[in-house]
Amino acid sequence: MVELNYPEENESDFPIFLTFNNEMGLLFIVTKMGTMFLVEVSEGTLLLRSKISQSHCITGANLVYSKGIILISKSGDLIYVEIADQNFVNFIKNSTHIMNNT
């Protein structure tokens, strides 16, 4: 189980989009207030929490031919999030907040 901690100003926030990337074992969770959580599912490790939109997110979809997602915000913005393999490996190696990252 992974606990999703929301910033105090967004305590009433809730997930509106959830998708699983089978190839990488990652769960993307996006909230109404525009926060994205990236979770590694085999260990239940929260890898990243990031504010990706200043306006409310309405919905999202998996990108079939890439390792990412696309979201639509209330203001009409399309938000594209993709994982670049080498950058992701470097992020994991250099992240001190992730246990067992060697």
ABEGO torsion letter per residue (X at the ends): XBBBBBBAAAAABBBABBBBBAAAGBBBBBBAAGBBBBBBAAAGBBABBBBABABBBABBBBBAABBBBBBBBAAGBBBBBBBBAAAAAAAAAABAABBGAX
